[in-house]
Amino acid sequence: MTNLAPEYIRAIAPYQGGKPITELAREMGLLPENIIKLASNENPLGISPKAEFAIQEALFDISRYPDGNSYALRDAVSHRFQVAPEQIVFGNGSNDILELAARAFLTVGAEAIYAEHAFAVYPLVTQATGATGITVPAKDYGHDLTAMLAAINAKTRMVFVANPNNPTGTLLAKDALYAFLKQVPDQVLVVLDEAYDEYLPAAHKSEAITWLSEFNNLIISRTFSKAYGLAGLRVGFGMMHADIAAMMNRVRQPFNVNSIAQAAAIASLADEDFVARSYALNQAGMAQLTQGFKKLGLEYITSYANFVSFKVTNAADVNHKLLQNGVIVRPIANYGMPEYLRVSIGLFNENARFLEVLQTILNPTNNA
């Protein structure tokens, strides 16, 4: 029966998420409460208290279909980011925004460009449309914008750029990104994935929203899964020219953002203190982890997100031993980085336990 699917669908390797705590507990015979998960770039603080209250309130109306146009959430995002309501598209997580863009504008015979070591969803959504993905070699584990420009041809319909990048955490300078957009042909869409923007210090925060009036071919993707902590509710949004939004809404599933997610997202936007605490915790955790890597003599990639990728000999074996000790991180061999593991920033005690277990694995004689 698989032959009934197009060849380009059969060739897709499904996305592999971070290992759930319950799955590791079953596999290793561990107690779930003794496992720490630092694999999926989740917010260790959980969710905003305001969002928690909004979720409880939304439960009373759960028998009703959600607002298919996300009117109240649209209004909140519009006011926060100063974009017109018709320029916003909502998705079941920001992955949905990426897929909607691909479904609306990519076809068999078209090409999409993305960087080596960039988010795995870009090639997945490209291949699912029958389009051809063009991988441009990375520069210092990040985007080589000059090479990506050179890869654009008559078949190119879309370019994906992650800033900060996942899984490497690298960041493009704002002036370089702006210069890149100035050179991309008008008929080529640029999907700028800014899932981790809330973790950037003020000097590095994106200015791309102010560029929307200048670049009609720009799509900006954001998420509530990271700094806002709503990963389990799946709500993201895109900002773009109204004409592009109209096309993406034509392929969007009705009610793709549930009512609880909408309510929680609205409340989360209003809780600036929670986001500030999440940012501060992330900055402290990043320093804690990178200092730990230095003490262990490990190379790591400077990251501007809520994770850091570090280099280790026999990464697959180290990862397995971490799992045996109840510590879940993310192997990234499927990103073309077999010698690296990616660790999300957790609470202070979680970071400390990870570093302690890692030291025991790497230097067993010193811990005898």
N, C-alpha and C positions, 0 to 999 in steps of 0.2 A: 504493500500500500504506500510505502514511502516514495515510490516512483511517481505517484500522483502529484507530488510537490515539485515545484521548479528546482532545477539543479542548484541555483544560487541559494535557495532555502535549505536544501539538503546539506550544503557545504558549511552552514553556519555552526560554529562551536558555541553552545549556549554560555551565557554569562555565568560566572561562578562567584557568588557572594562570599562574604566572610563566614567562617564556620560558626553556627549557633552554639550557645553554651550548652543547651540540652543535648545536642548531637555529640559534642565532645564528652559530656558526662556519660552518655551511653557507651561510647567507643572505649573510653579509658577507665570506666568504672569509678569515676570521680563524683564527688558531691557538687551539684551546681553552685552552691554558695561558696565553694572553694576555688571557683574558676573566675578568672578575669578576662574580659574580652577587649582587646586593643587592636581590632582588625578592621573595623568598618567606619572609622572616622565619625563616630557618634559623639554626642555631647555628654560627657560624664556627669554633668550637673542635672541631667534629665530634662524636664520641661519647665517653662515659666509657671509660677503659681497662678498667674492670671489665666494662662492657657488651661491649666488643670480645672479651674473653676468654670471656664467656658465649656469645657468638655462635659462636665457634670450637668450643666444647664441644657446642653444640646441633646443629651440622652432622652429628655422628655419628648422630643419631637422626632425620634429616630424612625418611627413608622412611616414618616413622610419622605417622598423623594427630595433630594437636595435641590437647591437652586441651581439649575443647569447653567446659568450665566454667571454664577458666583457674584451677584450684584454687590452685596455688602463687602466682600473681600476685595472685589475690583475697586470699589470706592476707596477702601483703606490703602491699597497699593498705589492707586492713582495719586492720592494726597501725599503719601509718604515720599514717593519718588518723582512726583511732579511730571507725570506722563498722562496723556489723555486715556480715558477708560477704553476706547476702541483700539488702543495700541497694546493692550494686555491680553495674553492668552494664558489660561491656567491648565495645569497638567497634574496627572497622578504621579507626583514627584517631578523633578526637573528632567529625569530620563524621558518622560512622556513628551516634554517640550522638544527634546532632541529628535524623538521619533516623529512627532508631528511635522517638524520642519522637513525631515527627510521624506516622509510620505507625501507631503504637499508639493515638493519641488524636485525630487530625484526620480529618475526613470531609468529603464534599461538603456544602456549606451551613454548615460551621463557619468561624470566623474565627481568624486568628492575627495578633498585633500585633508589630511590630518598628520600630526607629527608622530614620529616614533616615540614610544614610551608615554603616549597620551591615553586618555580615558578609553577603556575597552568598548564602551557603548558606541563610539563614533563609527568604527568599522562594522559593528553589528547592525546599526540602523541603516547604514549605507548598503550593506549586502542584502538586507531584507527587501530593499526596493529593486534589486537587480542592477543597481548602479555599480560602478567600479571604484574601489577605494585606492587612493594613492598615498602611500606612506612616505613622508619626507624624513630623512635621517635627522636625529636630534642634534642639538648643539649644546654641549654642557648639560645634558639630560633635560633640556628644555626645547622650546620652539626655535627653529632657524627661520625667521620670517623672510629673509632674503631668498632662501632656497624654496620656501613655500610659494612666494611670488613667482619664482622661475618655473614652478611646476604647473602654474595655471595655463590652460590652453582653451581651445574652442569648445571642448567637451566639458569643461569644469562648470559645475553649477553651485558648488558649496565648498566652503573651507571651515573646518572646525578649529577653534583656538580655545584652550583652557587656560585661565589666568586667575589665580594660581593653578598650576598643572597638577593633575592626579595621575600617577602615584608619586611623582618626584618632588612636588612642592615648589617648583621653580616659578619665578615671576618675571613677566615682561615689563620693561619700563614703559610708562604711559606715552612718552613721546615717540618711542619706537613703534608702539601699537597704533598710534594715530597716523604715523607716516605710512605704515603698512596699509591701513584702511584707505588712505588717499590714493594708493596705487592699485588697489584691487578694482577690476572692471565692474561697472555698475550692474552687469547682468550676473555677477557671481555673488551669492549670499555668503556672508561671514557670520557664523554662529559662535558667539563669544560666551563661553561657559564660565560664569563667575560664582560657582557654588560656594567658594570659600572666602568671598569678599569681606564678610563680617569679621574675619580673623586677621585682617590686615591693619597695621597701624595707620593713623590718619594720613600720613604723608604718602602712603602707597595705595590708598583706597581708589577704586576705579572712578574715572570720570566719564565712562563710556555712555552713561545715560544722557549726558549733555551733548553727545555726538549724534544722537538719533535724528535730530533735525537736519543734520548735514549728510548723513549716510542712510539713504533709503534701503540699502541692502544689508543693514546690520540687524541681527537678532541677538538680544542679550538674554541669557538664561540664568535664573536664580532659583534657590531652593529654601524651604523651611526645614530641611532634614539635618542640617549641620549645626550652626550656632543656635538656631531656635529649638533644636532638640526634637523635632516632630518626625523623625525618620520613619516611625511605625505607622504614621497616618498618611504619608505619601502626598505631599502637596508642593508643587513648584509653580513657577510662572515665567513667562517670557515677555520682553518688552521690545517693540519693533514698530515699523511703519504700519499704519492702519490697514493698508492694502495687503501686506504680508500676513497680518493677523487674521484678516478675513479668509484668506486661503487656508491657513492652518486650522481655523475653526470649522472649516468644511469637512475636514477629515477627523476632527476630534470626536471621541465618543460622547454621547449624552451623559450627563451626570458623572463625569470622570473624576470630579473632586467631591468626596462625600461631605455630608453636612457637618460631621464632627470635625473633620479636617479644616473646613472653612472657618468654623467658629474658633478653633484653636489658633489658626493662623492669624485671624484678626486680633485676638487677644495678645498673641506673641509680638506682633508689630507694635503694640502699645506698651510693651514692657521693655523699655530701653535699659533699665537697670539690670535685668537678667542677661541681656546680650553683653553689657559691659562686664558683668561678673564672669561670663563665659570667656570673653576675650582675655581678661586678666588671668584667669586660671590657665588658659592656653599658653600665654606668654611665659608664665612661671613653669609650666610643665615642659615646654620646649627647652627652656634653659636647663631644667633638671635632667632631661634625657640626653641632650647634646653634651653636657658636662660628663655624664656617665659614659657616653661613647668615647669621649676623649681619654678618660681614665682607663678604659679598656683597650685603647689604641685602635679603635675602629673608625674607618672612614664613614662619613654620612653626607647626604646631599642637603645643603642649606635649604630649609623649607619655610614657606610663608603661609602654610595652611595649618591644619590641626593634626598633623602627622609628620613623621620623618622617616625616610628610607635610609637604611644603613647597610654597609657591605660586610659580609662575613664569609669565611671559608666554609664550604659544605653547607650552604644555606638551607637546603632541603632537610639535611640531618639535624641542623640546629633547630629548625622549625618543629620537627617531629619531637625533639626532646623538650622544647618549650610546651608543646601540647601535653606531653606526658606529665608535666609539672603544673598543668592547669592554666597555662598562659597562651591565649590565642592572639597571634599577630597575623600579618598577611604576606604570604609568599607572592612574589611578583615576577616569577619566571615567565609567566604568560604575557608579560609586558616587554619581553626581551631583556630582562634583568635577572638572570638566574643566580647571581651572586648576592642579591639584595633581598632584604625583608623590609616590610613597611610596618611601622608601629604607630597606632593612634595615640594621641595624648590623653591620658586618663587623670584620675584623681592622684594626689601626691602619693598615697600609699600604694596605689596600683602601679604607678611608674616605678616606685622604689622596689616593689616586688619583682617586676619585670627585669629590672637591672640586676637585682640580686640573683635571680634564676639564670639570667644570661651569663653572668660572671661565673657561676658554678658550672655551667655547660662548657664555657670556653676555657676555663682554667681549673679543671677538676682536681689537679694535684695540690693547688693552693687552697682548696677548700676541704681537704681530707681531714 
